[in-house]
């Protein structure tokens, strides 16, 4: 049974205790119109609170911390400290928007829930609410709005705190957030306009749909766990088969099971359903339920919900920053695509860095590419791989067809070098492979200069593209269809047709070609995708990055320390 709070606002501590107990949830039924005892008295109290916030950079209202130490004071000073929230309908709209934040994978408690709803009812029930109560209610409503708009724009978690390589700048849609917030409140349609604040990219909407679907599955009890045992293969009979059918039906990989569908035979229909499941989870599509497929089937629904929450947050970090044309690499799915105004004009499989040498997440700008490139061994590979192997007497230079040069460019006889003397990383030589089909970079490299010395390139190791997990490189991205990518990026059917590109390749001469215009490159990490038919695709967290994001999402809210946070906090 729920109990409404008392009619009087007795103290901040009393209000906080009521909120902490969770006595009332957000209600969409409208309380009585908000009445203010004295505009002048409320303005004086708001001015006092704002001054305290400006001086101390900290303010506790009704037991809750005000997070917006810059924007909130600016907003009220522009209004001459007049209350912002004077219409019941607008307050209810914010209440509804805070409740709906769960659909975005956000936490309503970050927006003063349920304290605000408790105060909302107290405001409606009290015959003569005090000026202090009205002022505090107004300030907390504003702080909640600032927090919510901030989160749906740039996310709750600061990616730069999780990844030192992060270099995407946060982006807000309005240069004057004070005017923007005031316009939201005065629009008369706050809930509707707040919906428009969310990323409008289809991927974000699809993630929200996935979240709702998986929460519904969880509410219905989740999916069954398949007992371990020998691998299940088509043509077998096994008592676990009915559980497999039920498991696949719940996630739509097979038709819903019928009451009579209890057979233990692994038939062709089930084999096709298993393949659909494997396709959605980036596993080998062999129709068999081996160790990996069993692990994927037995991943709890809550783990998938957590994965979606992480991806919604990552989407908020990135989607507002996508330019019209972009080369987008998803490290976790081992795929790359060229996107133009939302359409995919090229896509292909890639190989990325192995876990010991992760491909970093960052944004760059591609300005040129090199056909028939030479390959100079990077310092890390030279010190950690090539030199130790050469010091052990292994024919690594011959195998990789590497020539040795001084730092000034003069060729040196490799056999005359005592490689064991350079195992401390102080290698005074450059090792270089000449152009050709055996070159580790293949026939083309795509350059976007960056501090990590990471780029995309062709590779002679073609067979590795058929592996479902493609973490094989030392950090760079190996491209499956590099000449197609060259053709798309140069976008010149006369000068750079596929025939013209192949002629340069056949010349075996190193050739640098500048793009007609720079192309932004995004190296990102997403463990969820969407198939063309709308099905959810799940990828393994190969670099084990999801847990850090999830942990940060669950922490109490605070604004970031970066410049946009200082503006919008």
ZIGISUL-V835528 format. One record per residue. N is the residue number from 1. RES is the residue in three letters. PSI is psi in degrees with one decimal (* if undefined). Layout:
[[N | RES | PSI] [N | RES | PSI]]
//
This chain:
[[1 | UNK | 136.8] [2 | UNK | 146.3] [3 | UNK | 132.5] [4 | UNK | 149.9] [5 | UNK | 165.8] [6 | UNK | 165.6] [7 | UNK | -23.1] [8 | UNK | 143.8] [9 | UNK | 97.9] [10 | UNK | -41.0] [11 | UNK | 160.4] [12 | UNK | -40.2] [13 | UNK | -40.8] [14 | UNK | -44.1] [15 | UNK | -42.3] [16 | UNK | -40.0] [17 | UNK | -40.4] [18 | UNK | -45.1] [19 | UNK | -43.5] [20 | UNK | -32.0] [21 | UNK | -11.4] [22 | UNK | 41.2] [23 | UNK | -38.8] [24 | UNK | 139.7] [25 | UNK | 165.1] [26 | UNK | 129.6] [27 | UNK | 137.7] [28 | UNK | -5.3] [29 | UNK | 140.6] [30 | UNK | 124.2] [31 | UNK | 176.5] [32 | UNK | 154.3] [33 | UNK | 142.3] [34 | UNK | 129.7] [35 | UNK | 140.4] [36 | UNK | 129.0] [37 | UNK | -37.6] [38 | UNK | 112.4] [39 | UNK | -41.8] [40 | UNK | -43.0] [41 | UNK | -41.7] [42 | UNK | -42.4] [43 | UNK | -40.4] [44 | UNK | -40.7] [45 | UNK | -41.9] [46 | UNK | -43.0] [47 | UNK | -40.8] [48 | UNK | -44.4] [49 | UNK | -43.1] [50 | UNK | -41.4] [51 | UNK | -42.0] [52 | UNK | -39.4] [53 | UNK | -40.3] [54 | UNK | -37.6] [55 | UNK | -47.2] [56 | UNK | -8.5] [57 | UNK | 29.2] [58 | UNK | 138.2] [59 | UNK | 130.0] [60 | UNK | 123.7] [61 | UNK | 121.2] [62 | UNK | 35.6] [63 | UNK | -0.1] [64 | UNK | 141.9] [65 | UNK | 134.8] [66 | UNK | 119.9] [67 | UNK | -29.9] [68 | UNK | 90.7] [69 | UNK | -8.6] [70 | UNK | -53.6] [71 | UNK | -44.7] [72 | UNK | -48.8] [73 | UNK | -41.0] [74 | UNK | -42.6] [75 | UNK | -47.4] [76 | UNK | -33.8] [77 | UNK | -38.7] [78 | UNK | -27.4] [79 | UNK | 7.6] [80 | UNK | 34.6] [81 | UNK | 16.1] [82 | UNK | 147.1] [83 | UNK | 145.5] [84 | UNK | -32.0] [85 | UNK | 91.3] [86 | UNK | 0.5] [87 | UNK | 127.9] [88 | UNK | -40.5] [89 | UNK | -39.3] [90 | UNK | -39.2] [91 | UNK | -42.3] [92 | UNK | -37.1] [93 | UNK | -44.0] [94 | UNK | -40.4] [95 | UNK | -44.9] [96 | UNK | -38.8] [97 | UNK | -37.3] [98 | UNK | -43.2] [99 | UNK | -41.5] [100 | UNK | -12.8] [101 | UNK | -23.4] [102 | UNK | -28.9] [103 | UNK | -19.6] [104 | UNK | 4.3] [105 | UNK | 16.6] [106 | UNK | 169.5] [107 | UNK | 114.1] [108 | UNK | -26.1] [109 | UNK | -19.2] [110 | UNK | -11.8] [111 | UNK | 39.5] [112 | UNK | 31.3] [113 | UNK | 135.5] [114 | UNK | 12.8] [115 | UNK | -44.4] [116 | UNK | -37.6] [117 | UNK | -36.1] [118 | UNK | -46.1] [119 | UNK | -32.7] [120 | UNK | -42.7] [121 | UNK | -36.9] [122 | UNK | -38.5] [123 | UNK | -39.9] [124 | UNK | -33.7] [125 | UNK | -29.7] [126 | UNK | 128.9] [127 | UNK | -32.7] [128 | UNK | 75.8] [129 | UNK | 143.2] [130 | UNK | 156.6] [131 | UNK | -35.9] [132 | UNK | -43.5] [133 | UNK | -47.7] [134 | UNK | -40.2] [135 | UNK | -45.1] [136 | UNK | -40.4] [137 | UNK | -44.4] [138 | UNK | -44.8] [139 | UNK | -41.9] [140 | UNK | -36.1] [141 | UNK | -43.8] [142 | UNK | -44.2] [143 | UNK | -39.0] [144 | UNK | -42.4] [145 | UNK | -44.1] [146 | UNK | -47.2] [147 | UNK | -46.4] [148 | UNK | -46.7] [149 | UNK | -40.7] [150 | UNK | -44.7] [151 | UNK | -44.8] [152 | UNK | -18.2] [153 | UNK | -50.8] [154 | UNK | 1.1] [155 | UNK | 161.1] [156 | UNK | -39.6] [157 | UNK | 141.1] [158 | UNK | 108.1] [159 | UNK | -28.2] [160 | UNK | -24.4] [161 | UNK | -23.0] [162 | UNK | -25.6] [163 | UNK | 111.2] [164 | UNK | -15.5] [165 | UNK | -8.8] [166 | UNK | 126.6] [167 | UNK | 18.5] [168 | UNK | 130.7] [169 | UNK | 140.9] [170 | UNK | 146.4] [171 | UNK | 125.0] [172 | UNK | 151.5] [173 | UNK | -9.1] [174 | UNK | 133.8] [175 | UNK | -19.1] [176 | UNK | 85.4] [177 | UNK | -27.9] [178 | UNK | -50.0] [179 | UNK | -37.1] [180 | UNK | -46.3] [181 | UNK | -42.1] [182 | UNK | -37.8] [183 | UNK | -37.6] [184 | UNK | -48.4] [185 | UNK | -39.6] [186 | UNK | -3.2] [187 | UNK | -24.2] [188 | UNK | -2.2] [189 | UNK | 53.4] [190 | UNK | -46.0] [191 | UNK | -44.5] [192 | UNK | -45.7] [193 | UNK | -29.0] [194 | UNK | -32.3] [195 | UNK | -35.9] [196 | UNK | -14.4] [197 | UNK | -22.2] [198 | UNK | 157.2] [199 | UNK | 136.1] [200 | UNK | 4.8] [201 | UNK | 141.0] [202 | UNK | -33.6] [203 | UNK | -39.4] [204 | UNK | -43.2] [205 | UNK | -38.0] [206 | UNK | -37.0] [207 | UNK | -40.3] [208 | UNK | -39.6] [209 | UNK | -44.1] [210 | UNK | -41.9] [211 | UNK | -46.4] [212 | UNK | -41.7] [213 | UNK | -43.1] [214 | UNK | -31.2] [215 | UNK | -36.2] [216 | UNK | -41.8] [217 | UNK | -43.7] [218 | UNK | -41.4] [219 | UNK | -26.0] [220 | UNK | 7.5] [221 | UNK | 2.8] [222 | UNK | -157.0] [223 | UNK | 157.5] [224 | UNK | 153.2] [225 | UNK | 134.7] [226 | UNK | 122.3] [227 | UNK | 148.9] [228 | UNK | 166.0] [229 | UNK | -164.0] [230 | UNK | 154.8] [231 | UNK | 144.0] [232 | UNK | 129.4] [233 | UNK | 154.0] [234 | UNK | 139.4] [235 | UNK | -11.6] [236 | UNK | 160.7] [237 | UNK | 133.9] [238 | UNK | 140.4] [239 | UNK | -11.3] [240 | UNK | -12.7] [241 | UNK | -43.1] [242 | UNK | -36.5] [243 | UNK | -39.1] [244 | UNK | -44.2] [245 | UNK | -44.6] [246 | UNK | -41.9] [247 | UNK | -45.3] [248 | UNK | -29.3] [249 | UNK | -36.6] [250 | UNK | -36.6] [251 | UNK | 10.9] [252 | UNK | 14.2] [253 | UNK | -16.9] [254 | UNK | 169.5] [255 | UNK | 150.9] [256 | UNK | 139.0] [257 | UNK | 147.6] [258 | UNK | 156.9] [259 | UNK | -32.2] [260 | UNK | -5.9] [261 | UNK | 72.5] [262 | UNK | 11.8] [263 | UNK | 149.8] [264 | UNK | 8.8] [265 | UNK | 132.6] [266 | UNK | 90.6] [267 | UNK | -178.6] [268 | UNK | -35.8] [269 | UNK | -43.0] [270 | UNK | -37.9] [271 | UNK | -43.7] [272 | UNK | -37.7] [273 | UNK | -40.2] [274 | UNK | -40.8] [275 | UNK | -39.6] [276 | UNK | -41.0] [277 | UNK | -45.1] [278 | UNK | -38.6] [279 | UNK | -40.1] [280 | UNK | -18.3] [281 | UNK | 19.3] [282 | UNK | 39.1] [283 | UNK | 163.2] [284 | UNK | 127.2] [285 | UNK | 72.4] [286 | UNK | -1.6] [287 | UNK | 3.8] [288 | UNK | 153.1] [289 | UNK | 83.7] [290 | UNK | -160.8] [291 | UNK | -46.4] [292 | UNK | -45.4] [293 | UNK | -38.0] [294 | UNK | -41.7] [295 | UNK | -42.1] [296 | UNK | -40.7] [297 | UNK | -33.2] [298 | UNK | 3.0] [299 | UNK | 123.2] [300 | UNK | 152.1] [301 | UNK | -32.9] [302 | UNK | -34.2] [303 | UNK | -37.4] [304 | UNK | -37.1] [305 | UNK | -45.6] [306 | UNK | -39.7] [307 | UNK | -40.1] [308 | UNK | -40.0] [309 | UNK | -43.0] [310 | UNK | -42.7] [311 | UNK | -33.2] [312 | UNK | -40.2] [313 | UNK | -45.4] [314 | UNK | -37.0] [315 | UNK | -39.3] [316 | UNK | -29.6] [317 | UNK | -35.1] [318 | UNK | -40.9] [319 | UNK | -32.1] [320 | UNK | -13.3] [321 | UNK | -0.2] [322 | UNK | 123.8] [323 | UNK | 173.0] [324 | UNK | -41.4] [325 | UNK | 131.0] [326 | UNK | 141.6] [327 | UNK | 112.7] [328 | UNK | 122.3] [329 | UNK | 122.0] [330 | UNK | 105.3] [331 | UNK | -43.0] [332 | UNK | -26.9] [333 | UNK | -5.1] [334 | UNK | 43.4] [335 | UNK | 154.3] [336 | UNK | 156.1] [337 | UNK | 149.8] [338 | UNK | 122.0] [339 | UNK | 135.7] [340 | UNK | 111.7] [341 | UNK | 43.2] [342 | UNK | -14.0] [343 | UNK | 143.9] [344 | UNK | 115.6] [345 | UNK | -12.0] [346 | UNK | 144.8] [347 | UNK | 156.5] [348 | UNK | 166.2] [349 | UNK | 152.3] [350 | UNK | 161.2] [351 | UNK | 141.3] [352 | UNK | -177.0] [353 | UNK | 141.4] [354 | UNK | 161.1] [355 | UNK | -30.7] [356 | UNK | -17.8] [357 | UNK | 70.7] [358 | UNK | 141.0] [359 | UNK | 123.9] [360 | UNK | 157.8] [361 | UNK | 122.7] [362 | UNK | 172.3] [363 | UNK | 139.0] [364 | UNK | -177.0] [365 | UNK | 120.0] [366 | UNK | 128.8] [367 | UNK | -21.8] [368 | UNK | 167.8] [369 | UNK | 163.3] [370 | UNK | 121.7] [371 | UNK | 141.3] [372 | UNK | 55.7] [373 | UNK | 151.7] [374 | UNK | 166.4] [375 | UNK | 114.8] [376 | UNK | 125.2] [377 | UNK | 123.7] [378 | UNK | 152.6] [379 | UNK | -40.9] [380 | UNK | -46.2] [381 | UNK | -38.8] [382 | UNK | -48.2] [383 | UNK | -36.1] [384 | UNK | -22.2] [385 | UNK | -59.1] [386 | UNK | -51.6] [387 | UNK | -47.5] [388 | UNK | -38.9] [389 | UNK | -42.7] [390 | UNK | -37.0] [391 | UNK | -28.0] [392 | UNK | -0.8] [393 | UNK | 8.7] [394 | UNK | 144.5] [395 | UNK | 50.7] [396 | UNK | -34.5] [397 | UNK | -40.7] [398 | UNK | -40.8] [399 | UNK | -39.9] [400 | UNK | 0.5] [401 | UNK | 51.2] [402 | UNK | 136.9] [403 | UNK | 151.6] [404 | UNK | 134.0] [405 | UNK | 151.0] [406 | UNK | 168.9] [407 | UNK | -18.3] [408 | UNK | -1.5] [409 | UNK | 7.9] [410 | UNK | 134.7] [411 | UNK | 142.6] [412 | UNK | 147.5] [413 | UNK | 114.0] [414 | UNK | -31.8] [415 | UNK | -20.1] [416 | UNK | 0.8] [417 | UNK | 132.9] [418 | UNK | 91.4] [419 | UNK | -24.5] [420 | UNK | -16.7] [421 | UNK | -5.7] [422 | UNK | 30.1] [423 | UNK | 0.8] [424 | UNK | 17.9] [425 | UNK | -7.0] [426 | UNK | 73.4] [427 | UNK | 116.2] [428 | UNK | 29.8] [429 | UNK | 158.5] [430 | UNK | 134.5] [431 | UNK | 129.4] [432 | UNK | 136.8] [433 | UNK | 138.0] [434 | UNK | 163.5] [435 | UNK | 149.3] [436 | UNK | 170.3] [437 | UNK | -24.4] [438 | UNK | -4.1] [439 | UNK | 134.7] [440 | UNK | -23.4] [441 | UNK | -1.0] [442 | UNK | -138.7] [443 | UNK | -2.3] [444 | UNK | 144.3] [445 | UNK | 146.3] [446 | UNK | 117.5] [447 | UNK | 127.2] [448 | UNK | 85.8] [449 | UNK | 133.1] [450 | UNK | 164.0] [451 | UNK | -16.7] [452 | UNK | -7.5] [453 | UNK | 42.3] [454 | UNK | 139.6] [455 | UNK | 172.7] [456 | UNK | 148.5] [457 | UNK | 165.2] [458 | UNK | 174.0] [459 | UNK | 145.8] [460 | UNK | -12.2] [461 | UNK | 70.4] [462 | UNK | -33.2] [463 | UNK | -24.5] [464 | UNK | -16.1] [465 | UNK | -18.5] [466 | UNK | -7.1] [467 | UNK | 139.9] [468 | UNK | -34.1] [469 | UNK | 119.7] [470 | UNK | 61.7] [471 | UNK | 87.0] [472 | UNK | -18.3] [473 | UNK | 179.8] [474 | UNK | 19.1] [475 | UNK | -35.0] [476 | UNK | 167.5] [477 | UNK | 117.9] [478 | UNK | 131.0] [479 | UNK | 134.1] [480 | UNK | -43.2] [481 | UNK | 68.8] [482 | UNK | -37.1] [483 | UNK | -34.5] [484 | UNK | -39.8] [485 | UNK | -39.2] [486 | UNK | -47.7] [487 | UNK | -41.6] [488 | UNK | -43.5] [489 | UNK | -37.8] [490 | UNK | -32.3] [491 | UNK | 51.2] [492 | UNK | 94.4] [493 | UNK | -14.6] [494 | UNK | -58.5] [495 | UNK | -32.2] [496 | UNK | 56.5] [497 | UNK | 168.7] [498 | UNK | -35.3] [499 | UNK | -41.9] [500 | UNK | -39.1] [501 | UNK | -44.1] [502 | UNK | -33.5] [503 | UNK | -42.4] [504 | UNK | -41.4] [505 | UNK | -43.2] [506 | UNK | -21.7] [507 | UNK | -21.0] [508 | UNK | 15.0] [509 | UNK | 135.6] [510 | UNK | 125.3] [511 | UNK | 122.6] [512 | UNK | 131.3] [513 | UNK | 124.6] [514 | UNK | 140.7] [515 | UNK | 151.8] [516 | UNK | -27.6] [517 | UNK | 148.6] [518 | UNK | 145.5] [519 | UNK | 121.0] [520 | UNK | 141.9] [521 | UNK | 126.0] [522 | UNK | 116.8] [523 | UNK | 105.8] [524 | UNK | 174.0] [525 | UNK | 105.6] [526 | UNK | 126.2] [527 | UNK | 12.5] [528 | UNK | 139.4] [529 | UNK | -179.4] [530 | UNK | 124.9] [531 | UNK | 159.8] [532 | UNK | -28.9] [533 | UNK | 8.7] [534 | UNK | -2.8] [535 | UNK | 146.6] [536 | UNK | 133.1] [537 | UNK | 129.1] [538 | UNK | 133.1] [539 | UNK | 148.8] [540 | UNK | 145.7] [541 | UNK | 76.4] [542 | UNK | -26.0] [543 | UNK | 6.2] [544 | UNK | 53.7] [545 | UNK | -16.0] [546 | UNK | -37.7] [547 | UNK | -36.3] [548 | UNK | -39.7] [549 | UNK | -44.2] [550 | UNK | -41.9] [551 | UNK | -42.3] [552 | UNK | -35.2] [553 | UNK | -31.6] [554 | UNK | -8.3] [555 | UNK | 156.8] [556 | UNK | 150.0] [557 | UNK | 142.4] [558 | UNK | 152.7] [559 | UNK | 155.7] [560 | UNK | 169.2] [561 | UNK | -2.1] [562 | UNK | 170.9] [563 | UNK | -42.6] [564 | UNK | -32.1] [565 | UNK | -37.4] [566 | UNK | -34.1] [567 | UNK | -41.3] [568 | UNK | -2.2] [569 | UNK | *]]
//
